[in-house]
């Protein structure tokens, strides 16, 4: 059997249990923010889209 490194085991047991949940929350927020930005851009296209295209 491979010898387990106690430091690595501690990281896996403590930090990495919290990290995935934090990453999932961050991804969810990012998706929501991206969705909101996309909706804003879609609603703005008719009025200022042509300006952004020229620039």
Secondary structure, DSSP 8 states (H G I E B T S, - for coil): -----HHHHHHHHTHHHHHHHHHHHHHHHHHHHHHHHHHHHHHHHHHHHHHHHH-
